[in-house]
């Protein structure tokens, strides 16, 4: 039997679960490296997903704690979209994906893991990135540590003027 090691995940698995909203906490704390916040805008923040579907999985959320898309203000909608464009450019430069999944899951029935705070997912994709591991062993292989991905994104955003 082969073993798949990801010791960096143990800290997340064993830490005390936080009852607070991760997006609200990240927006208020100003601990960007700890919370993997790669970009702060006027109305939204962008952060790495610490339970990613793939390397480089980003989430963009408005600072306001709301769950319904119809309650977004025009400036929040605009910033969500312009930030998603910027993040696609960032991902193309840093990770060179062959495609993307971009979307918003609304409500538990709609697949939202965090139901109370609307957020947009950007998942970079590569041909062949889906294999037998998630199907057979319910295991997803993430080949790069979050801290390394975070540093690469911050460095490239700095070169891009952000």
Buried (B, 14 or more C-beta within 10 A) or exposed (E): EEEEEEEEBEEEEEEEEEEEBBBBEBBEEEEBEEBBBBBBBEBBBBBBBEEBBBBBBBBBBBBBEBBEEEEBEEEBBEBBEEBBEBBBEBBEBBBEBEEBEEEBBBEEEEEBEBBEBBBBBBBBBEEEBEEEEEEEEEEBEBEEBBEEBBEBBBEBBEEEEE
